[in-house]
């Protein structure tokens, strides 16, 4: 039986949908012998890499952020003459200004090491001669000599693009989520690219039949991270109008308490997010307790949960009959997947999405969701769904059926196996 090792580098949705779930499906169906790193990926050493490639026939990995780690990983593949498949579901050459990471535990915009001050990305640590072997074994920096003394140059924020490009170029095959990304990867880094769309493990989601068509309250819901700051902001004017027009309308936000929805009280402490290169509005973080509601008494905010608990939390706490998925029209968003539509559909919610990128490719307008190309279209679509529970139920039911038929992890697992197997 094929032995597949899954090397996830991210404890987030990419890790869950691109690594952990495919691994679980292959193992559950008895299609392959599977091992993977823990949910919380830690540091990796040369001996770890040696053990991985010694055991596996095929290693499926997400790109490392450190170039040294990427080089060691590829070297492990070469030494043991095994196969390496690299998975990536983002356009790394069109990073959005709101693609936020951390530097020393603080939120910061992800730039490459050649853009910014030296101190933003590198730290000099004085070490003793006795410590040199220990620090030479680390992959997050290098030992150099300054004024005759050893110094460890620690890379605080690695050049993710450089490491990712190297792994993509070195891989036996590359997998991604859609044809648009596949064409970009083929043109720039590797000819052997395969499309394996994001799928849901439907057993993790309790899929209701129909929605709660209560005449008392209609809930409009959104779920996402801080990277969607400008996407959701674009439709707040439409939501303002609808909140005034429909007293029964409520708004549920899960993940990020954006300042335009939960304005910060005057005089409270805020923390700027370094390196933000968006529009005139500065991005910052603050305590949710220090904010107020844009529409007092008619909103619900839920803090993000660990990705391992996400589907369970959503099935137990999501109450919105309408899910919205606005996206700005740009190269980065164009390469995203339709995952949010799948999640809303699993929850029995009718989806209204921007007529761009992933949603334009996936949603059949007025059949299993609604697509909007203007603010007028957003207003009309949401009005229809607020006023017509039967339409909400029809769209949600059709989307759920497509989810089960086309995006069920177990039904699609053989496609992962086919890609991995042919490289033997």
C-alpha positions in Angstrom: 0.0 0.0 0.0 1.2 3.5 -0.8 2.8 5.3 2.1 2.0 9.1 2.1 3.4 11.6 4.6 1.6 15.0 4.9 3.9 17.8 6.0 1.7 20.7 6.9 3.4 24.0 7.8 0.3 26.0 8.8 -2.2 25.5 11.6 -5.0 27.2 9.7 -7.6 26.5 7.1 -4.9 25.6 4.5 -3.6 23.0 6.9 -7.1 21.6 7.5 -8.5 21.5 4.0 -5.3 20.8 2.1 -3.4 18.5 4.4 -5.3 17.0 7.4 -8.6 16.2 5.7 -7.1 14.6 2.6 -4.9 12.5 4.9 -7.8 11.5 7.0 -9.9 10.5 4.0 -7.2 8.4 2.4 -6.7 6.6 5.7 -10.4 6.2 6.4 -11.1 4.7 3.0 -8.1 2.4 3.2 -6.5 3.9 0.1 -3.1 4.6 1.6 -1.0 4.3 4.7 -0.8 7.8 6.1 1.3 9.7 8.6 1.3 13.5 9.2 2.8 16.2 11.5 0.7 17.3 14.5 -1.9 19.9 14.3 0.6 22.4 15.7 3.5 22.2 13.3 6.8 22.8 15.1 10.4 23.2 14.1 11.9 20.6 11.8 15.4 19.2 11.8 17.6 17.3 9.3 17.0 14.1 11.3 13.2 14.7 11.1 13.4 15.1 7.4 15.5 11.9 7.1 13.0 9.9 9.0 10.1 11.3 6.9 11.6 10.4 3.5 13.0 7.1 4.8 9.4 6.0 5.6 7.3 7.5 2.9 6.9 6.7 -0.8 5.4 10.2 -1.4 5.7 13.3 0.8 3.0 16.0 0.4 4.1 19.3 1.8 3.1 22.9 2.0 6.0 25.4 1.3 8.2 26.2 4.2 8.8 29.9 5.0 12.5 29.5 5.6 14.7 28.8 2.5 17.1 26.7 4.5 14.3 24.4 5.6 13.0 24.1 2.0 16.5 23.2 0.9 16.9 20.5 3.6 13.5 19.1 2.7 14.3 18.8 -1.0 17.7 17.3 -0.1 15.9 14.6 1.9 13.8 13.7 -1.1 17.0 13.5 -3.3 19.0 11.4 -0.8 16.2 8.8 -0.4 15.1 9.0 -4.0 11.4 9.4 -3.1 8.7 11.8 -4.5 7.7 15.2 -3.3 4.4 16.9 -4.0 4.0 20.5 -3.0 0.6 22.0 -2.4 -0.2 25.7 -2.5 -3.5 27.5 -2.9 -2.4 31.2 -3.0 -1.0 33.4 -5.6 2.3 34.2 -3.9 3.2 36.8 -6.5 0.1 38.9 -5.8 0.1 39.1 -2.0 -2.7 41.2 -0.8 -1.9 44.2 1.5 -4.0 42.6 4.2 -2.2 39.3 4.2 -1.3 39.6 7.8 1.3 37.6 9.7 3.3 38.1 12.9 6.7 39.4 13.8 7.8 38.6 17.4 4.2 37.7 18.3 2.8 41.0 17.0 0.6 41.3 13.9 2.5 42.6 10.8 2.1 42.7 7.1 4.0 39.9 5.3 6.8 41.5 3.2 9.9 39.9 1.8 13.2 40.4 3.5 14.3 43.0 0.9 11.5 45.4 1.6 11.8 47.2 4.9 14.4 48.0 7.6 17.0 45.4 8.7 15.5 45.3 12.2 12.1 44.3 10.8 13.4 41.0 9.7 16.8 40.2 11.3 18.0 40.0 14.8 21.7 39.8 15.9 22.2 37.4 18.9 25.6 37.3 20.6 26.6 33.7 21.4 29.6 32.0 23.0 32.0 29.7 21.2 30.5 26.8 23.1 27.1 27.6 21.7 28.2 27.7 18.0 27.3 24.0 17.2 23.9 24.4 18.8 23.1 27.5 16.7 24.6 26.1 13.5 22.0 23.4 13.7 19.1 25.8 13.6 17.3 26.6 10.4 15.9 30.0 11.3 19.3 31.9 10.9 23.0 31.6 10.4 26.1 31.9 12.6 28.6 34.6 11.4 31.6 36.3 12.9 31.6 40.0 13.8 34.7 41.6 15.4 36.1 38.1 16.0 33.1 36.9 17.9 30.3 34.5 16.9 26.9 36.1 16.2 23.7 34.3 15.3 21.7 36.2 12.7 18.1 35.3 13.4 15.5 35.6 10.6 12.4 37.0 12.3 10.3 37.3 9.2 11.5 35.0 6.3 11.2 35.7 2.6 8.2 33.3 2.1 8.1 33.8 -1.6 11.7 32.8 -2.2 11.3 29.6 -0.2 7.9 28.8 -1.8 9.3 29.3 -5.3 12.2 26.9 -4.6 10.0 24.2 -3.3 7.5 24.5 -6.2 10.3 24.4 -8.8 11.9 21.4 -7.1 8.8 19.3 -6.6 8.0 16.3 -8.7 4.4 17.6 -8.8 2.4 20.6 -7.6 -1.2 20.5 -6.5 -3.5 23.5 -6.2 -7.2 24.5 -5.9 -8.2 25.9 -9.3 -7.3 26.2 -13.0 -6.2 29.8 -12.7 -3.5 29.0 -10.1 -2.5 25.9 -12.1 -1.8 28.0 -15.2 0.3 30.5 -13.2 2.3 27.7 -11.6 2.9 26.0 -14.9 4.1 29.2 -16.5 6.4 30.2 -13.7 7.7 27.2 -11.7 6.6 23.7 -12.7 4.9 22.0 -15.6 3.5 19.1 -13.5 0.5 20.8 -11.9 -2.7 19.2 -10.8 -6.0 20.7 -9.7 -7.5 19.2 -6.5 -10.3 21.5 -5.3 -11.0 22.2 -1.7 -13.5 19.7 -0.3 -15.4 19.4 3.0 -15.6 16.4 5.2 -19.4 16.4 5.3 -19.4 14.2 8.4 -18.0 17.1 10.3 -21.0 19.4 9.4 -24.6 19.0 10.6 -26.4 20.1 7.4 -29.9 21.3 8.2 -32.8 20.9 5.8 -34.1 24.4 5.1 -33.6 27.5 7.3 -35.4 29.1 10.2 -37.9 31.3 8.4 -38.9 33.2 11.6 -40.8 36.4 10.9 -39.2 37.9 14.0 -35.5 37.9 12.9 -33.5 37.3 9.8 -29.8 36.9 10.3 -27.1 37.9 7.8 -23.8 36.2 8.5 -20.1 36.5 7.6 -17.1 34.5 8.7 -13.5 35.2 7.9 -10.1 36.6 9.0 -8.5 40.1 9.1 -7.2 39.6 5.5 -10.8 40.3 4.4 -10.8 43.8 5.9 -11.5 45.7 2.6 -13.8 43.0 1.2 -16.4 43.2 3.9 -16.1 47.0 4.3 -17.2 47.4 0.6 -20.7 46.2 1.4 -21.3 48.0 4.7 -23.2 50.8 2.9 -25.6 48.2 1.5 -26.1 46.6 4.9 -26.7 50.0 6.5 -29.6 50.6 4.1 -31.1 47.2 4.7 -30.7 47.5 8.5 -32.8 50.7 8.3 -35.3 49.2 6.0 -35.8 45.8 7.9 -36.0 46.1 11.7 -36.0 42.3 11.9 -32.5 42.1 10.2 -29.6 41.0 12.4 -25.9 40.7 11.6 -23.5 37.9 12.7 -19.8 38.3 12.4 -17.4 35.5 13.2 -13.6 35.9 13.2 -12.6 39.6 13.1 -14.2 42.6 14.8 -13.4 45.2 12.2 -13.4 48.8 13.3 -16.0 49.8 10.8 -18.5 47.3 12.3 -17.3 47.6 15.9 -15.9 51.1 16.2 -13.4 51.6 19.0 -14.4 53.9 21.8 -12.8 57.2 22.0 -9.5 57.3 23.9 -8.9 53.6 24.2 -5.5 52.0 23.4 -5.0 50.6 19.9 -2.0 48.8 18.3 -1.1 49.7 14.7 -0.4 46.7 12.5 3.1 47.4 11.1 3.8 47.5 7.4 0.2 48.0 6.3 0.2 49.2 2.7 -3.4 49.6 1.9 -5.5 52.7 1.4 -5.6 55.8 3.6 -7.2 54.0 6.6 -4.6 52.6 9.0 -5.1 49.0 10.2 -4.9 48.4 13.9 -5.8 45.9 16.6 -7.6 46.6 19.8 -9.5 44.8 22.6 -13.1 43.8 21.6 -14.2 45.0 25.0 -13.2 48.5 24.0 -15.5 48.6 21.0 -19.2 49.4 20.3 -21.7 48.0 17.8 -22.4 49.7 14.5 -26.0 48.7 14.9 -26.5 48.5 18.7 -28.5 45.5 19.9 -28.7 44.0 16.5 -25.3 42.4 16.1 -23.4 39.3 17.2 -19.6 38.9 17.2 -17.9 35.6 17.8 -14.2 35.4 18.3 -12.2 32.9 16.1 -11.7 29.4 17.3 -8.9 26.9 16.7 -9.2 25.5 13.1 -9.6 22.0 14.6 -12.8 23.2 16.3 -14.1 25.4 13.5 -16.6 23.1 11.9 -18.0 21.9 15.2 -18.3 25.5 16.4 -20.0 26.6 13.2 -22.6 23.8 13.2 -23.5 24.6 16.9 -23.4 28.4 16.8 -24.1 29.6 13.3 -27.6 31.1 13.1 -27.6 33.1 9.9 -30.0 32.1 7.1 -28.0 34.2 4.6 -24.2 34.0 4.2 -22.3 36.8 2.4 -19.0 36.4 0.6 -17.9 39.8 -0.7 -14.5 40.0 -2.5 -12.6 42.9 -4.0 -11.7 42.2 -7.7 -7.9 41.8 -7.7 -5.3 39.2 -8.7 -4.9 37.8 -5.2 -8.6 37.2 -4.6 -9.1 36.0 -8.2 -7.0 33.0 -7.3 -8.9 32.0 -4.1 -11.3 29.1 -3.8 -15.0 28.9 -3.3 -14.6 27.5 0.2 -16.8 30.1 2.0 -19.7 29.2 -0.3 -19.2 25.5 0.6 -19.2 26.3 4.3 -22.3 28.4 4.2 -24.0 25.7 2.1 -23.1 23.1 4.7 -24.8 25.3 7.3 -28.0 25.5 5.3 -27.5 29.2 4.5 -28.1 30.8 1.1 -25.0 32.5 -0.2 -24.7 36.0 -1.8 -21.2 36.5 -3.2 -19.2 38.9 -5.4 -19.2 38.1 -9.1 -15.5 37.7 -9.2 -12.9 35.0 -9.0 -13.8 31.8 -7.2 -17.5 32.5 -6.8 -18.0 33.5 -10.4 -16.4 30.2 -11.4 -18.4 28.0 -9.0 -21.8 29.5 -8.2 -24.7 29.1 -10.7 -26.5 32.4 -10.3 -30.1 32.1 -8.9 -29.8 28.4 -8.8 -27.4 27.6 -5.9 -26.5 31.1 -4.8 -26.5 34.7 -6.0 -23.7 36.6 -7.7 -23.4 40.4 -7.4 -21.3 42.7 -9.6 -22.5 46.1 -8.2 -23.8 47.6 -5.0 -27.2 47.7 -6.6 -27.1 44.0 -7.3 -26.0 43.4 -3.7 -29.0 45.4 -2.4 -31.5 43.6 -4.7 -30.1 40.1 -3.9 -30.2 40.6 -0.2 -33.7 42.2 -0.3 -35.0 39.1 -2.2 -33.6 36.7 0.3 -34.7 38.7 3.3 -38.3 38.9 2.0 -38.5 35.4 0.5 -37.8 32.4 2.8 -38.7 30.0 0.1 -36.0 31.4 -2.2 -33.4 31.1 0.6 -34.4 27.4 1.1 -34.3 26.7 -2.6 -30.8 28.1 -3.1 -29.4 26.5 0.0 -30.8 23.1 -0.8 -29.4 23.2 -4.4 -26.0 24.3 -3.0 -26.0 21.5 -0.4 -26.7 18.9 -3.1 -23.7 20.2 -5.1 -21.6 20.0 -2.0 -22.5 16.4 -1.4 -22.2 15.4 -5.1 -19.0 17.4 -6.0 -17.2 18.4 -2.9 -17.5 15.6 -0.4 -14.0 14.7 0.7 -14.6 10.9 0.7 -16.0 11.0 -2.9 -13.0 13.0 -4.2 -10.2 11.2 -2.2 -9.4 9.0 -5.2 -8.2 12.0 -7.1 -5.5 12.7 -4.5 -4.4 9.1 -4.7 -4.2 9.2 -8.5 -1.9 12.2 -8.4 0.4 10.7 -5.7 0.5 7.2 -7.2 1.5 8.1 -10.8 4.8 9.6 -9.5 6.0 6.2 -8.4 
